[in-house]
Every structure is written in structure tokens, then in C-alpha cells.
Amino acid sequence: MTMKDILSPKYNDAVHQIKTAIMQSQSKALASVNQEQLALYYGIGRYISYNTRKGYWGKEAVDVISKQLSIEMPGLKGFSPRNLRNMRIFYEKWKCLDTNSSVATDEMQKSVNSSVATDELQKSVNLAVATAKLGSKIDAANNNLLDIPIAAFFSIGFTHHIAILSGSSTMEERSFYIHLCHEEKLSVSELQKRIAEDAFHNQGKMPNNFNAAIPDNKQAFKAIQLFKDEYLLDFINVEQLGQREEDIDERVIENEIVHNIRNFIMTFGKGFAYIGNQVHYDKLGHDNWIDLLFFNRILRSLVVVELKKGSFKPGYLGQLSHYLHILDDDERIEGENPPLGIILCKDADKTFVEYVLQDYQRPMGVATYRASQERLKQLLPDEEEMKKLL
């Protein structure tokens, strides 16, 4: 990077435009800080995108501009070269929202006089900040756009948006994770974990009979969306327990879950309160032991989780239905919805599970789990391949 680059009029002009937009944005009311920040970053991203993609700036332009901003605005945070490039990504990934993206002309970019460029940058910022207008633009956009949650879009931070854009490939995925962040108030690390678990493809895909067994359609939909078809129990490590995988039984898994109940609840979903494990009910002189019992605040119902170390068997549903019957009779209080149950097993044929579930009237579903060493095995060659490599 040469002194000539640093003093280049076109870069000084760019610094002036961005600095002006930053100062104007910072003067807005605190109540709309997040919305203003997203609008600011969208506008800056648009400005950087046009100039870098059209070749008006040199390859090191973003680094030069970032350095000059730090010199002229000491203490300024969030405008590192990496973040400026993220702003460009933010704009380019959501470019479909910008109906005026073609307004900028070559003449504007060639002009040393900054007045036109300033107007265009401010148009971008103002365009993004107008929520209602943005909503109407989305509705009028091409067929690839889905129902973007406008309120949720502006409620989550820029870092969340970058994590979503980095971890999703379709508009539907983006919309899902925006909704998820908004509804569950996820931190960035929690969001990244949900993306790594591929929550989008797993959420709402668990075989269940909720639509048929839960009369309230809204309640059934909530239940369907709450559970995933597979859970990564990465806090369970058989090797650390000193046991071979084939020797592990349900009680070992249960004990590990109980010892890591906070991790399990975070993995399982939102609104769960742990009641106990091996919960005993005496029904007509017969002992009944429920593996794991929770209460879910969103569903306002008790949730039974039965652990099975092997593959799904139809008989598991009969046992679970029996437990739900007991809870419905003896435990459910006024104002609560009927209890529902989940079989958590090693593997299951989804088509077969859905077929068997038709025989039951109580709300149930079947999910599978993986432990940490299984995830590692997926990344390593199998035994024969390892022998060849050695």
C-alpha cells in the first residue's frame, strides 16, 4: 500500500461519504439503533459493492478506506476491512431488496465531486431503513423471494445476519434462521450451533401424529415446529465412560443427560423445564417409571422422553401411550394441554414410524440421536480405509 493510494482523491472521497453516513446514523434515536445500523451497513455495502465490482477502486481499496476511517475517527469500532467486506456481502446477498440498485451510473462513480455519490449512498440507507417500504418491495420482488419476516429482520444484529448468510444457501433457510433468532433470542454462538446442527432441515421433520392427535391446529403446528428429527447429544462420550458402544444401555444415556441437563435442554429446544428422571407412578398397583419428564411452557403441556439405545420398535409407542394416559389422568392440571411424548432412539425408518403412528390417538413422535464419537467417526475413514492408508 503506497502513500499515493492513501492520499488518492477517490479514496478520500469514499472515506468522506462513509464517515458522513456513520455520523448521521449515530445521531438517530437509541430506540432504533439496530435498525439504523443495519440500514447503514446495507447502504455502505451497496456503495462498496458498486465501486469494487465495477473496478472503480483498486484491489486494496477496502483496506485503505478502513485504515483512513480509523485515523479520522479514533475509537471507531466495526469498520475493519473484514467488516467492510461483510457489509458488501450483506448488501449483495440481500440485493433483491434494492429496486434502485441500477440507478447508479458510471458518471456518478467517475465524478470527483462527491454530492451525487452522497445522495446515492443516503438513498441506499434511507431505502433500507423504511420498514414499510421494504416490506412492499419484498412482496413485489421476484418469485424466488419468500415471506421475509420484516420485524424479525430488523430485530437481530448484523453479526447474526452475517452468520445466517454464511451458513445458509437459500432464501427459505435465511427466513427460517431469522425467525429462529427473533423468536428464541439466540446469541451468535447459539445461532451458529443451530446452523451447524442443520436445524433448518431437521426442524419440523420428526415423524409424528400431532396433526391427528391434537385438535387445536395452532397447537399442533407449534408442536411440529418445536421438535427435530435428530438430536446431536455431543456431551455424551461413550469412550470417556469406559464402555464400548455396543455395551451402552438406556440408563447410561439417561444418566449422562441428567448430568448434562442444561446442555440437553438447550439442544432439545425452547421452553423446556426439567421435572425429573425415572419418575415413578403407581397405577392400580402397577409401577411405572418415566425415563425423562419435562414441562414445556410454549406448548403448556408435560413432555415425556423415552430413551432407547437401539432401532425403533412399534412396541415403544404402546408403552409411551400408556405413560401419557397416566399423566393425563393423574398429573395434568387445569389450564394445561394434554401431555405428549417422544421416543428418542438410535435410528428409525421414518416411513414405517409414520405408518405405525396412525394407530395411536395420543400425541407422539419419534426422533433419533447421535453422540459425539459418532460425529467424529463420520469425519474419519472406516477401518479398512485406515488400514490402506497406513
Secondary structure, 3 states (H helix, E strand, C coil): CCHHHHCCHHHHHHHHHHHHHHHHHHCCCHHHHHHHHHHHHHHHHHHHHHHHHCCCCCCCHHHHHHHHHHHHCCCCCCCCHHHHHHHHHHHHHCHHHCCCCCCCCHHHHHCCCCHHHHHHHHHHHHHHHCHHHHHHHHHHCCCCCCCCCHHHHHHCCHHHHHHHHHHCCCHHHHHHHHHHHHHHCCCHHHHHHHHHCCHHHHECCCCECHHHHCCCHHHHHHHHHHCECEEEECCCCCCCCCCCHHHCCHHHHHHHHHHCHHHHHHHHCCCEEEEEEEEEEEECCEEEEEEEEEEECCCCEEEEEEECCCECCCHHHHHHHHHHHHHHHHCCCCCCCCCEEEEEECECCHHHHHHHHCCCCCCEEEEEEEEHHHHHHHHCCCHHHHHHHC
